[in-house]
Amino acid sequence: STSATEEDASGLRRRAYELPYEAPAEEDEPTRRIFVKYRRHRRSAFKTEISKRSSKMKMNYDFQYMDTFVLTVPESEVKALKDNPDVEMVHDDVPRYPQYIADSVQRRELQSGEETPYGIDLVQAKEVWALGARGQGVTVCIVDTGVDQTHEDLKGVTGLEDDLLKFGEDSVGHGTHCAGTVAA
């Protein structure tokens, strides 16, 4: 920077500074938050490659046990990731928000005369069962309020747990209900 001393009308001296010219900042490219599932046993190579691709690429989460990263990437990088031979799938990570669940539906027992929970009919499970689909060999991930592992119908249901996610707790009951519907 350069400076010059000026005297204003009142006789006070002021120092005026001229700052070096800075080009206006370019408008940031839009970004997308995405799930990127990479091919099994390609984690290290793929992680190295994405770290070289763009300084604007951000790792949000590493689901190592699912061979998946959650990334925020410039829009221009999405196609390149989809075309990458180490990538199996690219999927938008859309915002999800918890819903309020009224106290009246937090814990629900079968009603008198009810043999099948209403959720089975709600998701049309019986129609799918009639086609022969019974869920053999299918792994399901339920991201919800947790699961009450003491529930008699959910013995053997397992989940991941860390400092942030308490799989075995469900103070709301919704996750237990969803897991029970899937397990049925």
Disulfide bonds with the S-S distance in Angstrom:
none
